[in-house]
Amino acid sequence: MVKRMLHFPLLFTLLLVSFFCLPEKLSAGESSTYDFSWLDQDKEVYVLQNRKFRKRGKVFLHVGGGMTTSGSFVDAYAAQVRATHFFMEDWGMEFLYAKTESTENSSAKSVRNNGGGSGSVPFRRMVNSYMGGMVIWSPFYAKVNTFNKIVYLDWLLGVGLAKLEETNNREELIGTLNPQFQTESHTALIWGTGLKFFINRSFDVRMDLTVMHYQAQKAISTATSSDKTFYANYDLSLALGYSF
């Protein structure tokens, strides 16, 4: 045990000597390469790369579709259009519009027909559409070697404001005679994150998670118009993009 403890100071000393005696091996610029010939005569390791696909001054148009992953009683699918302009390499503005088709799912039907009895009323908000704008920040980039093919990608983050339109069955919940579905509009905080995979300098494939938080009347029969709470809508999407 004592011998093992004596080995630690010696190993630490050797590491310090290696660090200070080999500075040219341990520092490099953005386009530098390390030559590890002293480790492996056949290898040259690239530690950092420049961006291959630049975004500054370009406009990207994306068209695609996806599905809503929030809402216990709703199955929803959306078509999305995005236009993004990068005024700097890492910063841009994005405008998006989505049209959603929603239906009650099997969970809602089970609640309505609970055990063959009268059942209960499942409250749901079905998003019809939304549009908004976000500030986009994209400082992260990478490349992946997949099946001997290099795939270049960017990671995007965004936040902004949106207008959301939804349809709910509140009148059905409170027991109104001849209830009608109610359509409401809300201002929402919108944020998202996405990965953009470059096919070439003109085309790319983009995967996104888009989230909206908005305030609306509570889903209880005794709630007044001032009794509000926050709701969230989560969309996963896949789109094909073209740059101008």
PyRosetta script that sets phi, psi and omega in degrees:
from pyrosetta import init, pose_from_sequence

init()
pose = pose_from_sequence("MVKRMLHFPLLFTLLLVSFFCLPEKLSAGESSTYDFSWLDQDKEVYVLQNRKFRKRGKVFLHVGGGMTTSGSFVDAYAAQVRATHFFMEDWGMEFLYAKTESTENSSAKSVRNNGGGSGSVPFRRMVNSYMGGMVIWSPFYAKVNTFNKIVYLDWLLGVGLAKLEETNNREELIGTLNPQFQTESHTALIWGTGLKFFINRSFDVRMDLTVMHYQAQKAISTATSSDKTFYANYDLSLALGYSF")
pose.set_psi(1, -42.7)
pose.set_omega(1, 179.3)
pose.set_phi(2, -64.4)
pose.set_psi(2, -39.9)
pose.set_omega(2, 178.9)
pose.set_phi(3, -61.8)
pose.set_psi(3, -40.3)
pose.set_omega(3, 179.3)
pose.set_phi(4, -64.5)
pose.set_psi(4, -38.7)
pose.set_omega(4, 179.6)
pose.set_phi(5, -66.9)
pose.set_psi(5, -32.8)
pose.set_omega(5, 179.0)
pose.set_phi(6, -69.9)
pose.set_psi(6, -23.9)
pose.set_omega(6, -178.7)
pose.set_phi(7, -72.2)
pose.set_psi(7, -27.5)
pose.set_omega(7, -176.3)
pose.set_phi(8, -65.4)
pose.set_psi(8, -46.5)
pose.set_omega(8, 175.9)
pose.set_phi(9, -61.0)
pose.set_psi(9, -36.2)
pose.set_omega(9, 179.1)
pose.set_phi(10, -66.2)
pose.set_psi(10, -44.1)
pose.set_omega(10, 179.0)
pose.set_phi(11, -64.5)
pose.set_psi(11, -41.1)
pose.set_omega(11, 179.2)
pose.set_phi(12, -63.0)
pose.set_psi(12, -40.3)
pose.set_omega(12, 178.2)
pose.set_phi(13, -63.2)
pose.set_psi(13, -42.1)
pose.set_omega(13, 178.5)
pose.set_phi(14, -63.4)
pose.set_psi(14, -38.9)
pose.set_omega(14, 178.6)
pose.set_phi(15, -65.5)
pose.set_psi(15, -40.8)
pose.set_omega(15, 177.8)
pose.set_phi(16, -63.8)
pose.set_psi(16, -42.3)
pose.set_omega(16, 178.5)
pose.set_phi(17, -62.0)
pose.set_psi(17, -42.2)
pose.set_omega(17, 179.4)
pose.set_phi(18, -63.5)
pose.set_psi(18, -38.8)
pose.set_omega(18, -178.0)
pose.set_phi(19, -65.0)
pose.set_psi(19, -44.8)
pose.set_omega(19, -175.7)
pose.set_phi(20, -83.6)
pose.set_psi(20, -20.8)
pose.set_omega(20, -178.6)
pose.set_phi(21, -90.1)
pose.set_psi(21, -12.1)
pose.set_omega(21, -177.5)
pose.set_phi(22, -126.4)
pose.set_psi(22, 54.4)
pose.set_omega(22, -177.8)
pose.set_phi(23, -65.7)
pose.set_psi(23, -32.2)
pose.set_omega(23, -178.8)
pose.set_phi(24, -68.7)
pose.set_psi(24, -17.9)
pose.set_omega(24, 178.3)
pose.set_phi(25, -87.4)
pose.set_psi(25, -15.7)
pose.set_omega(25, -168.8)
pose.set_phi(26, -113.2)
pose.set_psi(26, 3.6)
pose.set_omega(26, 178.1)
pose.set_phi(27, -139.3)
pose.set_psi(27, 144.6)
pose.set_omega(27, -177.9)
pose.set_phi(28, -160.8)
pose.set_psi(28, 159.4)
pose.set_omega(28, 176.3)
pose.set_phi(29, -87.3)
pose.set_psi(29, -172.9)
pose.set_omega(29, -175.6)
pose.set_phi(30, -62.5)
pose.set_psi(30, -35.3)
pose.set_omega(30, -176.2)
pose.set_phi(31, -104.5)
pose.set_psi(31, 17.0)
pose.set_omega(31, -175.6)
pose.set_phi(32, -81.2)
pose.set_psi(32, 160.0)
pose.set_omega(32, 172.3)
pose.set_phi(33, -126.8)
pose.set_psi(33, 143.6)
pose.set_omega(33, 174.7)
pose.set_phi(34, -91.3)
pose.set_psi(34, 133.6)
pose.set_omega(34, 174.9)
pose.set_phi(35, -103.7)
pose.set_psi(35, 99.9)
pose.set_omega(35, -178.0)
pose.set_phi(36, -93.7)
pose.set_psi(36, 45.8)
pose.set_omega(36, 179.4)
pose.set_phi(37, -65.8)
pose.set_psi(37, -26.0)
pose.set_omega(37, 178.6)
pose.set_phi(38, -73.2)
pose.set_psi(38, -12.1)
pose.set_omega(38, 174.5)
pose.set_phi(39, -104.8)
pose.set_psi(39, -42.9)
pose.set_omega(39, -176.5)
pose.set_phi(40, -148.2)
pose.set_psi(40, 116.4)
pose.set_omega(40, -175.2)
pose.set_phi(41, -64.4)
pose.set_psi(41, -20.1)
pose.set_omega(41, -173.0)
pose.set_phi(42, -103.3)
pose.set_psi(42, 0.4)
pose.set_omega(42, -172.4)
pose.set_phi(43, -117.0)
pose.set_psi(43, 143.0)
pose.set_omega(43, 169.8)
pose.set_phi(44, -131.6)
pose.set_psi(44, 118.5)
pose.set_omega(44, -170.3)
pose.set_phi(45, -103.0)
pose.set_psi(45, 125.8)
pose.set_omega(45, 175.7)
pose.set_phi(46, -92.2)
pose.set_psi(46, 121.1)
pose.set_omega(46, -175.8)
pose.set_phi(47, -98.1)
pose.set_psi(47, -20.0)
pose.set_omega(47, -178.9)
pose.set_phi(48, -153.2)
pose.set_psi(48, 145.7)
pose.set_omega(48, -175.5)
pose.set_phi(49, -128.8)
pose.set_psi(49, 154.1)
pose.set_omega(49, 169.2)
pose.set_phi(50, -80.2)
pose.set_psi(50, 160.0)
pose.set_omega(50, 174.8)
pose.set_phi(51, -66.5)
pose.set_psi(51, 134.5)
pose.set_omega(51, 175.1)
pose.set_phi(52, -87.1)
pose.set_psi(52, -37.8)
pose.set_omega(52, -177.6)
pose.set_phi(53, -110.3)
pose.set_psi(53, 110.1)
pose.set_omega(53, -177.7)
pose.set_phi(54, -87.9)
pose.set_psi(54, 151.2)
pose.set_omega(54, -176.5)
pose.set_phi(55, -116.7)
pose.set_psi(55, -19.2)
pose.set_omega(55, -173.4)
pose.set_phi(56, -59.7)
pose.set_psi(56, 129.8)
pose.set_omega(56, 178.8)
pose.set_phi(57, 81.4)
pose.set_psi(57, 0.8)
pose.set_omega(57, -177.0)
pose.set_phi(58, -101.4)
pose.set_psi(58, 156.8)
pose.set_omega(58, 173.3)
pose.set_phi(59, -115.8)
pose.set_psi(59, 129.9)
pose.set_omega(59, 179.0)
pose.set_phi(60, -113.1)
pose.set_psi(60, 128.9)
pose.set_omega(60, 176.7)
pose.set_phi(61, -112.0)
pose.set_psi(61, 125.6)
pose.set_omega(61, -179.0)
pose.set_phi(62, -123.2)
pose.set_psi(62, 135.3)
pose.set_omega(62, 176.6)
pose.set_phi(63, -129.4)
pose.set_psi(63, 129.2)
pose.set_omega(63, -178.4)
pose.set_phi(64, -168.9)
pose.set_psi(64, -162.8)
pose.set_omega(64, -178.4)
pose.set_phi(65, -152.7)
pose.set_psi(65, 170.8)
pose.set_omega(65, -179.6)
pose.set_phi(66, -169.8)
pose.set_psi(66, -160.5)
pose.set_omega(66, -177.1)
pose.set_phi(67, -138.0)
pose.set_psi(67, 153.2)
pose.set_omega(67, 176.1)
pose.set_phi(68, -89.7)
pose.set_psi(68, 128.0)
pose.set_omega(68, -177.8)
pose.set_phi(69, -100.4)
pose.set_psi(69, -3.6)
pose.set_omega(69, 177.9)
pose.set_phi(70, -103.3)
pose.set_psi(70, 161.0)
pose.set_omega(70, -179.9)
pose.set_phi(71, 98.5)
pose.set_psi(71, 103.6)
pose.set_omega(71, -175.1)
pose.set_phi(72, -68.7)
pose.set_psi(72, -26.2)
pose.set_omega(72, -174.1)
pose.set_phi(73, -111.5)
pose.set_psi(73, 14.9)
pose.set_omega(73, -173.5)
pose.set_phi(74, -133.0)
pose.set_psi(74, 137.7)
pose.set_omega(74, 166.0)
pose.set_phi(75, -108.1)
pose.set_psi(75, 123.4)
pose.set_omega(75, -174.1)
pose.set_phi(76, -138.0)
pose.set_psi(76, 141.3)
pose.set_omega(76, 177.9)
pose.set_phi(77, -130.8)
pose.set_psi(77, 140.6)
pose.set_omega(77, -171.5)
pose.set_phi(78, -126.9)
pose.set_psi(78, 146.5)
pose.set_omega(78, 168.4)
pose.set_phi(79, -105.7)
pose.set_psi(79, 132.7)
pose.set_omega(79, -174.6)
pose.set_phi(80, -124.8)
pose.set_psi(80, 146.3)
pose.set_omega(80, 171.6)
pose.set_phi(81, -130.7)
pose.set_psi(81, 131.7)
pose.set_omega(81, 179.5)
pose.set_phi(82, -129.8)
pose.set_psi(82, 140.7)
pose.set_omega(82, 172.0)
pose.set_phi(83, -127.3)
pose.set_psi(83, 122.7)
pose.set_omega(83, -175.1)
pose.set_phi(84, -126.2)
pose.set_psi(84, 129.7)
pose.set_omega(84, 176.3)
pose.set_phi(85, -118.3)
pose.set_psi(85, 125.7)
pose.set_omega(85, 177.0)
pose.set_phi(86, -99.4)
pose.set_psi(86, 110.8)
pose.set_omega(86, 177.2)
pose.set_phi(87, -86.3)
pose.set_psi(87, -14.1)
pose.set_omega(87, 170.2)
pose.set_phi(88, -136.5)
pose.set_psi(88, 169.2)
pose.set_omega(88, -178.0)
pose.set_phi(89, -62.9)
pose.set_psi(89, -35.2)
pose.set_omega(89, -176.5)
pose.set_phi(90, -104.7)
pose.set_psi(90, -9.9)
pose.set_omega(90, -174.4)
pose.set_phi(91, -125.8)
pose.set_psi(91, 141.9)
pose.set_omega(91, 179.3)
pose.set_phi(92, -157.7)
pose.set_psi(92, 177.9)
pose.set_omega(92, 175.6)
pose.set_phi(93, -121.5)
pose.set_psi(93, 139.5)
pose.set_omega(93, -178.9)
pose.set_phi(94, -129.7)
pose.set_psi(94, 136.5)
pose.set_omega(94, 174.5)
pose.set_phi(95, -119.3)
pose.set_psi(95, 134.3)
pose.set_omega(95, -177.8)
pose.set_phi(96, -137.2)
pose.set_psi(96, 153.6)
pose.set_omega(96, 175.8)
pose.set_phi(97, -138.7)
pose.set_psi(97, 138.4)
pose.set_omega(97, 179.1)
pose.set_phi(98, -136.5)
pose.set_psi(98, 139.7)
pose.set_omega(98, 174.7)
pose.set_phi(99, -116.7)
pose.set_psi(99, 127.4)
pose.set_omega(99, -172.2)
pose.set_phi(100, -118.0)
pose.set_psi(100, 139.0)
pose.set_omega(100, 172.8)
pose.set_phi(101, -111.2)
pose.set_psi(101, 122.4)
pose.set_omega(101, -174.5)
pose.set_phi(102, -125.9)
pose.set_psi(102, 146.0)
pose.set_omega(102, 175.5)
pose.set_phi(103, -141.3)
pose.set_psi(103, 155.0)
pose.set_omega(103, 174.2)
pose.set_phi(104, -68.8)
pose.set_psi(104, 138.4)
pose.set_omega(104, -178.0)
pose.set_phi(105, -94.6)
pose.set_psi(105, -173.7)
pose.set_omega(105, -176.4)
pose.set_phi(106, -66.5)
pose.set_psi(106, -28.9)
pose.set_omega(106, 178.3)
pose.set_phi(107, -64.7)
pose.set_psi(107, -41.8)
pose.set_omega(107, 178.2)
pose.set_phi(108, -64.3)
pose.set_psi(108, -40.8)
pose.set_omega(108, 179.6)
pose.set_phi(109, -66.1)
pose.set_psi(109, -34.6)
pose.set_omega(109, 177.9)
pose.set_phi(110, -66.9)
pose.set_psi(110, -38.7)
pose.set_omega(110, 178.3)
pose.set_phi(111, -66.0)
pose.set_psi(111, -39.2)
pose.set_omega(111, -179.7)
pose.set_phi(112, -67.9)
pose.set_psi(112, -29.9)
pose.set_omega(112, -176.7)
pose.set_phi(113, -121.6)
pose.set_psi(113, 56.1)
pose.set_omega(113, -175.7)
pose.set_phi(114, -69.8)
pose.set_psi(114, 105.4)
pose.set_omega(114, 176.0)
pose.set_phi(115, 64.2)
pose.set_psi(115, 23.6)
pose.set_omega(115, 178.4)
pose.set_phi(116, 83.2)
pose.set_psi(116, -2.6)
pose.set_omega(116, 178.6)
pose.set_phi(117, -87.8)
pose.set_psi(117, -159.3)
pose.set_omega(117, -178.2)
pose.set_phi(118, -71.7)
pose.set_psi(118, -26.5)
pose.set_omega(118, 177.4)
pose.set_phi(119, 73.9)
pose.set_psi(119, -166.8)
pose.set_omega(119, -179.1)
pose.set_phi(120, -126.7)
pose.set_psi(120, 176.0)
pose.set_omega(120, 179.5)
pose.set_phi(121, -104.7)
pose.set_psi(121, 115.2)
pose.set_omega(121, 176.8)
pose.set_phi(122, -80.8)
pose.set_psi(122, 119.0)
pose.set_omega(122, 178.7)
pose.set_phi(123, -82.4)
pose.set_psi(123, 132.6)
pose.set_omega(123, 178.9)
pose.set_phi(124, -146.7)
pose.set_psi(124, 148.0)
pose.set_omega(124, 173.2)
pose.set_phi(125, -112.6)
pose.set_psi(125, 117.1)
pose.set_omega(125, 179.9)
pose.set_phi(126, -99.9)
pose.set_psi(126, 115.0)
pose.set_omega(126, 179.2)
pose.set_phi(127, -72.4)
pose.set_psi(127, 125.7)
pose.set_omega(127, 179.0)
pose.set_phi(128, -89.5)
pose.set_psi(128, -42.2)
pose.set_omega(128, -178.2)
pose.set_phi(129, -165.6)
pose.set_psi(129, 165.0)
pose.set_omega(129, 171.2)
pose.set_phi(130, -156.1)
pose.set_psi(130, 151.5)
pose.set_omega(130, 175.2)
pose.set_phi(131, -143.0)
pose.set_psi(131, 149.2)
pose.set_omega(131, -178.4)
pose.set_phi(132, -174.8)
pose.set_psi(132, -176.2)
pose.set_omega(132, 178.9)
pose.set_phi(133, -135.2)
pose.set_psi(133, 148.4)
pose.set_omega(133, 180.0)
pose.set_phi(134, -137.1)
pose.set_psi(134, 148.9)
pose.set_omega(134, 166.6)
pose.set_phi(135, -85.3)
pose.set_psi(135, 128.4)
pose.set_omega(135, -175.9)
pose.set_phi(136, -107.0)
pose.set_psi(136, 133.4)
pose.set_omega(136, 175.6)
pose.set_phi(137, -121.8)
pose.set_psi(137, 124.2)
pose.set_omega(137, -175.6)
pose.set_phi(138, -140.0)
pose.set_psi(138, 72.4)
pose.set_omega(138, 179.9)
pose.set_phi(139, -89.5)
pose.set_psi(139, -10.1)
pose.set_omega(139, -172.6)
pose.set_phi(140, -101.5)
pose.set_psi(140, 134.0)
pose.set_omega(140, 178.3)
pose.set_phi(141, -145.6)
pose.set_psi(141, 160.0)
pose.set_omega(141, -176.7)
pose.set_phi(142, -160.9)
pose.set_psi(142, 171.3)
pose.set_omega(142, 170.8)
pose.set_phi(143, -136.4)
pose.set_psi(143, 145.2)
pose.set_omega(143, -176.7)
pose.set_phi(144, -127.4)
pose.set_psi(144, 132.8)
pose.set_omega(144, 176.3)
pose.set_phi(145, -90.9)
pose.set_psi(145, 109.1)
pose.set_omega(145, -178.4)
pose.set_phi(146, -123.2)
pose.set_psi(146, 115.5)
pose.set_omega(146, -179.7)
pose.set_phi(147, 52.0)
pose.set_psi(147, 47.5)
pose.set_omega(147, 177.8)
pose.set_phi(148, 63.9)
pose.set_psi(148, 22.6)
pose.set_omega(148, 175.8)
pose.set_phi(149, -126.7)
pose.set_psi(149, 130.2)
pose.set_omega(149, 180.0)
pose.set_phi(150, -83.1)
pose.set_psi(150, 125.0)
pose.set_omega(150, 177.2)
pose.set_phi(151, -112.1)
pose.set_psi(151, 123.5)
pose.set_omega(151, 179.8)
pose.set_phi(152, -98.3)
pose.set_psi(152, 139.4)
pose.set_omega(152, -177.4)
pose.set_phi(153, -145.2)
pose.set_psi(153, 154.5)
pose.set_omega(153, 173.9)
pose.set_phi(154, -120.4)
pose.set_psi(154, 147.7)
pose.set_omega(154, 175.2)
pose.set_phi(155, -107.9)
pose.set_psi(155, 125.9)
pose.set_omega(155, -176.5)
pose.set_phi(156, -114.7)
pose.set_psi(156, 142.8)
pose.set_omega(156, 174.2)
pose.set_phi(157, -129.5)
pose.set_psi(157, 140.9)
pose.set_omega(157, -177.7)
pose.set_phi(158, -147.3)
pose.set_psi(158, 153.7)
pose.set_omega(158, 176.2)
pose.set_phi(159, -149.8)
pose.set_psi(159, 146.0)
pose.set_omega(159, -179.1)
pose.set_phi(160, -177.5)
pose.set_psi(160, -153.9)
pose.set_omega(160, -179.1)
pose.set_phi(161, -125.5)
pose.set_psi(161, 151.6)
pose.set_omega(161, -179.1)
pose.set_phi(162, -145.5)
pose.set_psi(162, 160.2)
pose.set_omega(162, 171.6)
pose.set_phi(163, -109.9)
pose.set_psi(163, 125.4)
pose.set_omega(163, -175.3)
pose.set_phi(164, -118.2)
pose.set_psi(164, 135.5)
pose.set_omega(164, 176.0)
pose.set_phi(165, -115.5)
pose.set_psi(165, 130.3)
pose.set_omega(165, -178.6)
pose.set_phi(166, -138.3)
pose.set_psi(166, 159.7)
pose.set_omega(166, 177.2)
pose.set_phi(167, -119.4)
pose.set_psi(167, 131.1)
pose.set_omega(167, -178.7)
pose.set_phi(168, -130.2)
pose.set_psi(168, 167.0)
pose.set_omega(168, -177.7)
pose.set_phi(169, -112.5)
pose.set_psi(169, 44.0)
pose.set_omega(169, -176.9)
pose.set_phi(170, -61.5)
pose.set_psi(170, -40.8)
pose.set_omega(170, -179.9)
pose.set_phi(171, -61.6)
pose.set_psi(171, -34.3)
pose.set_omega(171, 176.8)
pose.set_phi(172, -67.7)
pose.set_psi(172, -35.6)
pose.set_omega(172, -178.8)
pose.set_phi(173, -67.6)
pose.set_psi(173, -41.5)
pose.set_omega(173, -176.5)
pose.set_phi(174, -86.6)
pose.set_psi(174, 0.6)
pose.set_omega(174, 174.0)
pose.set_phi(175, 81.6)
pose.set_psi(175, 28.9)
pose.set_omega(175, 177.9)
pose.set_phi(176, -66.0)
pose.set_psi(176, 139.8)
pose.set_omega(176, 176.6)
pose.set_phi(177, -67.2)
pose.set_psi(177, 130.9)
pose.set_omega(177, -175.2)
pose.set_phi(178, 51.9)
pose.set_psi(178, 62.2)
pose.set_omega(178, -176.3)
pose.set_phi(179, -65.2)
pose.set_psi(179, 145.8)
pose.set_omega(179, 177.5)
pose.set_phi(180, -120.5)
pose.set_psi(180, 148.2)
pose.set_omega(180, 175.3)
pose.set_phi(181, -69.8)
pose.set_psi(181, 140.3)
pose.set_omega(181, -178.3)
pose.set_phi(182, -107.0)
pose.set_psi(182, 132.1)
pose.set_omega(182, 176.9)
pose.set_phi(183, -104.1)
pose.set_psi(183, 127.2)
pose.set_omega(183, -176.8)
pose.set_phi(184, -130.8)
pose.set_psi(184, 153.1)
pose.set_omega(184, 176.2)
pose.set_phi(185, -116.7)
pose.set_psi(185, 143.9)
pose.set_omega(185, -177.7)
pose.set_phi(186, -139.0)
pose.set_psi(186, 149.0)
pose.set_omega(186, 169.0)
pose.set_phi(187, -88.5)
pose.set_psi(187, 130.4)
pose.set_omega(187, -172.8)
pose.set_phi(188, -125.5)
pose.set_psi(188, 146.9)
pose.set_omega(188, 166.5)
pose.set_phi(189, -81.5)
pose.set_psi(189, 126.0)
pose.set_omega(189, -178.5)
pose.set_phi(190, -118.5)
pose.set_psi(190, 136.1)
pose.set_omega(190, 174.2)
pose.set_phi(191, -143.4)
pose.set_psi(191, 160.2)
pose.set_omega(191, -178.2)
pose.set_phi(192, -161.9)
pose.set_psi(192, 164.8)
pose.set_omega(192, 174.4)
pose.set_phi(193, -141.9)
pose.set_psi(193, 145.9)
pose.set_omega(193, -176.0)
pose.set_phi(194, -153.7)
pose.set_psi(194, 161.3)
pose.set_omega(194, 174.7)
pose.set_phi(195, -119.3)
pose.set_psi(195, 128.4)
pose.set_omega(195, 179.5)
pose.set_phi(196, -110.5)
pose.set_psi(196, 117.7)
pose.set_omega(196, 179.8)
pose.set_phi(197, -101.4)
pose.set_psi(197, 118.4)
pose.set_omega(197, -176.1)
pose.set_phi(198, -81.6)
pose.set_psi(198, 127.9)
pose.set_omega(198, 173.9)
pose.set_phi(199, -86.7)
pose.set_psi(199, -47.9)
pose.set_omega(199, 173.1)
pose.set_phi(200, -155.9)
pose.set_psi(200, -164.7)
pose.set_omega(200, -175.9)
pose.set_phi(201, -72.3)
pose.set_psi(201, -11.9)
pose.set_omega(201, -179.6)
pose.set_phi(202, -109.1)
pose.set_psi(202, -35.3)
pose.set_omega(202, -173.2)
pose.set_phi(203, -115.4)
pose.set_psi(203, 150.3)
pose.set_omega(203, 175.7)
pose.set_phi(204, -152.9)
pose.set_psi(204, 164.3)
pose.set_omega(204, 174.4)
pose.set_phi(205, -117.3)
pose.set_psi(205, 133.1)
pose.set_omega(205, -174.8)
pose.set_phi(206, -126.0)
pose.set_psi(206, 132.6)
pose.set_omega(206, 174.7)
pose.set_phi(207, -111.4)
pose.set_psi(207, 132.9)
pose.set_omega(207, -174.8)
pose.set_phi(208, -136.4)
pose.set_psi(208, 147.7)
pose.set_omega(208, 163.9)
pose.set_phi(209, -113.1)
pose.set_psi(209, 119.8)
pose.set_omega(209, -179.1)
pose.set_phi(210, -117.3)
pose.set_psi(210, 126.4)
pose.set_omega(210, -174.8)
pose.set_phi(211, -124.6)
pose.set_psi(211, 137.0)
pose.set_omega(211, 176.3)
pose.set_phi(212, -127.7)
pose.set_psi(212, 136.2)
pose.set_omega(212, 176.0)
pose.set_phi(213, -117.2)
pose.set_psi(213, 126.7)
pose.set_omega(213, -179.5)
pose.set_phi(214, -142.0)
pose.set_psi(214, 160.1)
pose.set_omega(214, -177.8)
pose.set_phi(215, -106.8)
pose.set_psi(215, 134.0)
pose.set_omega(215, -179.9)
pose.set_phi(216, -151.9)
pose.set_psi(216, 171.9)
pose.set_omega(216, -176.8)
pose.set_phi(217, -62.3)
pose.set_psi(217, 144.1)
pose.set_omega(217, -178.5)
pose.set_phi(218, -64.1)
pose.set_psi(218, 152.6)
pose.set_omega(218, -178.4)
pose.set_phi(219, -91.0)
pose.set_psi(219, 55.7)
pose.set_omega(219, 173.9)
pose.set_phi(220, -132.2)
pose.set_psi(220, 147.9)
pose.set_omega(220, -172.2)
pose.set_phi(221, -66.6)
pose.set_psi(221, -24.5)
pose.set_omega(221, -177.3)
pose.set_phi(222, -94.6)
pose.set_psi(222, 2.8)
pose.set_omega(222, -176.9)
pose.set_phi(223, -70.1)
pose.set_psi(223, 137.2)
pose.set_omega(223, 174.3)
pose.set_phi(224, -92.0)
pose.set_psi(224, 177.1)
pose.set_omega(224, -178.3)
pose.set_phi(225, -65.3)
pose.set_psi(225, -21.5)
pose.set_omega(225, 179.2)
pose.set_phi(226, -90.2)
pose.set_psi(226, -9.7)
pose.set_omega(226, 178.1)
pose.set_phi(227, -85.6)
pose.set_psi(227, 96.6)
pose.set_omega(227, -174.5)
pose.set_phi(228, -120.9)
pose.set_psi(228, 159.4)
pose.set_omega(228, 175.5)
pose.set_phi(229, -146.1)
pose.set_psi(229, 174.0)
pose.set_omega(229, -177.2)
pose.set_phi(230, -97.6)
pose.set_psi(230, 140.0)
pose.set_omega(230, 175.5)
pose.set_phi(231, -121.1)
pose.set_psi(231, 160.7)
pose.set_omega(231, -179.4)
pose.set_phi(232, -135.4)
pose.set_psi(232, 145.7)
pose.set_omega(232, 177.4)
pose.set_phi(233, -127.9)
pose.set_psi(233, 125.4)
pose.set_omega(233, -176.8)
pose.set_phi(234, -116.0)
pose.set_psi(234, 122.9)
pose.set_omega(234, 177.5)
pose.set_phi(235, -119.4)
pose.set_psi(235, 132.0)
pose.set_omega(235, 170.7)
pose.set_phi(236, -105.4)
pose.set_psi(236, 132.9)
pose.set_omega(236, -175.7)
pose.set_phi(237, -142.1)
pose.set_psi(237, 158.9)
pose.set_omega(237, 175.9)
pose.set_phi(238, -133.9)
pose.set_psi(238, 131.5)
pose.set_omega(238, -173.3)
pose.set_phi(239, -142.0)
pose.set_psi(239, 153.3)
pose.set_omega(239, 173.1)
pose.set_phi(240, -100.8)
pose.set_psi(240, 132.8)
pose.set_omega(240, -176.1)
pose.set_phi(241, -119.1)
pose.set_psi(241, 154.6)
pose.set_omega(241, 176.2)
pose.set_phi(242, -135.8)
pose.set_psi(242, 137.8)
pose.set_omega(242, -178.0)
pose.set_phi(243, -107.1)
pose.set_psi(243, 144.6)
pose.set_omega(243, 179.6)
pose.set_phi(244, -112.3)
pose.dump_pdb("model.pdb")
